[in-house]
Amino acid sequence: MTLVDKFVTHVISESSFEEMDRIYLTNRVLARVGDGVLEVETNLDKVIDLKDQLVEEAVRLETIEDSQTEREILGAELMNLVTPCPSQVNRDFWATYAQSPEQAIANFYQLSQKNDYIKLKAIAKNIAYRVQSDYGELEITINLSKPEKDPKEIAAAKLVQASNYPQCQLCLENEGYHGRVNHPARSNHRIIRFEMAGQEWGFQYSPYAYFNEHCIFLDGQHRPMAISVRVLSVYWLL
């Protein structure tokens, strides 16, 4: 089976797309990777591995530049195809939550791994070990997962016109964001919305986890971080 056929088959089996959508999905992949990938065969089976090969083919075909930024943008766009839209993710989460909060969270965690938002391959590169100290046992972690930009990309980022959108990397505005040289690709990013203490919050996982199930709670409103009595009272509601 060809690389594109295998990837599209995964998309159909792991999303709300149906067999009738196969031609449409094939054309969406070709639009981003290039028509030259159509006859490429593969022995790979896992959807993330197939995505990685599609990205490599896009570089080979010169559809994208051979840069970390371009690779991440294309990879996120491809995995967005296997990711339900934000409203569906939230509907599924809260419907499950009503029966089992633990299962709802487990399902969202699984989705965030399956669609490669949580970078399992990269996280596996981290080094962790335990040492004894005067204060008890400590776990030391050397984070090798988050990719560093090369000098060319660093120079290119300085030339990019300043943008206040998204306002920061921990805003709701990141959900589905295409990405650019100075802001990460988030096409496959999803956030669970909820209300707490009378305001909107978001719940997401960290793509480059420092510890197991590393998650983040986001204020629905972009504003400076502050530690106050109100913040601590909200913390105890979690």
N, C-alpha and C positions, 0 to 999 in steps of 0.2 A: 504494500500500500504506500502511496506517496505521503510525503511529509504533510502537505496541506490537507489531504483526505483524513489522515490520522488526527490532526489537530482539530479539524472541524467535527469529526466524530465525537471527540471528547467534549467539545463545546455543546453539542446537541445532547449528549448523555448527562451532562452535569449542569444544565441550565434549563431555562424555560423555552429555549428554542426547540423546534420540531424538525423532523426529516424534510418537510417542505421548505425549510429555511436553508438547506444545504448549499444551494447555488448562491444565494445571497451572502451567506457566511464565507464561502470560498472567495467571492469577489471582494469582500471586506478585507480578507487577509491579503489577497493579491494587491489591493490598492495600497497597502502599507508596506508590504515586503517586496513586491515586484513580480511581474508575470513570469520572470525567469525561474521562479521557484516551483512552478506548476508541476514539472515532471521529476522533481528531486525525490528520490526514494529515501527511506529511513528504517533503521532497525529499532529505534527508540519507541517506548510505549507510554511513559509518564507524561502528563500534559505539560508540566513545567520544563521537562527536558525537551519536549517538542517545541515549546515556546523559545527556549534558548537557541535551538538549532535554526528556527525561523529568523531570529535576530541575527545570527551569524550569516545566514543567506542574504539578508538585507544589506549587511556590510559588504559581502562578496559582490553583490549586484550593484553596489554603490547607490542603493536607494537611500541609505542613511550614511552619515559620516561614522568613521571608526572612532567613536568617543564614548566615554562612560555615560554622558548625558543622553546622547541619541539612543544608545542601547537601552537605557532605563525607560525612556519615553516610549519607545516601541514595545518593549516588554510589557509595560503597564497597560498599553492600549490593547494588546493581544489578550492579556488576562482579563481585561474588562469584559470581554465577550463571554467569559464563563461566570461572571459576577452579576447577580440580580441588581436591579436598580435600587437606589437608597430607600424608596418608599416600600418596596417589596421586602427588603432586608429587615426594615423596622416592623412591618406587619408580621412577618414570620417570627421575629424575635419576641414581640410582645404577646402573640398568640401562644407561643410555647411557654413564655414566662408565667402566664396565668396558671399553667398546669405544673410547671417545674422550672423555677429560676435557674437551678444548676444546669439543666439541659439546655435552656436558652443561651446561657453564657458559653457552654461547651460547643453548641452549634455555631455560634458566631466566631469562636476561636478557630474551629475547624475550617470555616469558610475563609477566614483571614490567612490561614496556612495554604489551603487548596488553591486560592487565587494568587498566591505568591506575593501577597502584601507583606506578610511576615516572611522575611528572607531566611528560610531554614538552611539553605545551602551555605549562605554567608555566615550565619550564626554558628554553624558547625566548626568554623575555623577558629572560634574563640578558644582561649586557654583559661582554664579555671583550676585552682587547687586550694587546699586548706592548709593553714599554718597555725601553730599554737602561739599565743601572745600573752602578755601580762593581763590582758582583758578577756581571755578566753579564746576559743577557736575562731579564726577569721577566714572568710573565703576571699581569695584574691582572684580577680578576673581581669584578663588582658583582652580588650575588645579589638579583634582583628576583622570584624565583619563589615563595618561601614566603610565603603570604598572611598579612597581619597582621590580627588580630582588631579589630573596631570597638569603640568605647568601651562600647557596650551589652553586648557579649559579655565584655569585660574585667570590667565590673561584675558580670555574672551569674556569672562564674567564682569571684568572691570569696564568693558566697553558697552555692556548692555544698558539700555536706558532704564533708569530707576523706575520701579513699579511698587505700588502699595497694595497690589492684589496678587495673591492673598496677603493679608496684613501681616501674618507671621506663619510659621510652619505648624502651629498648633491652633489654627482657626477652623471653624466649620467650612470656610471657603475653600479649603484644600480638597474637599470631597469631589473627586472626578477631575481635578485640575490636570491639564495636559503636561505641564512642566516646562522648564527652560534651564539655561545653563547655570543660573544662580538660584533655582528653586526646584525641589524634587518633583518627579512625576508622580501623580496621584490618581490616574485614571481608574485604577482598580481599588481605590480607597473607599471604605464605607464606615459610617459613624452611626451608632445607636443614639437616638434622641430621647431625653427624658426630662421631666420637670422635678426640681428639688428646691425647697425653700423659696418657692414662688418665681423661679427663673429657669430658663432653658439651659440644659447641660448636654454634653456629648460624651460618649464612651467609645474608645477605640483601643486597638492594640498597637504596640510599638513595632515598627518594621524591623528594627535592629535591637532585639531584646537584650537587656542586661541581665535578666533573670527569667525564670519560667513564668509564662503568661504575663509578661510585663505589659501592663495596660495604663491608659492615660484617661483622666477625666478633664474635659474641656469646658471652660465657661462659654456659653453661647454668645456672649458679648466680648469683643476684643477690648481689653483694658489692661493696665499694668498689674502685675501680680502683687499681692499684698497679704500680709499676715495680720489678721484682726480677730476680735472676738466673734464677729459674724462668720468669718471663714472657718474658725475652729468649731463653731456650733454646727455649721454645715457638714464639716468633716465627721462629726459624731453621728450624723444621720446616715452615713454610708454603711 
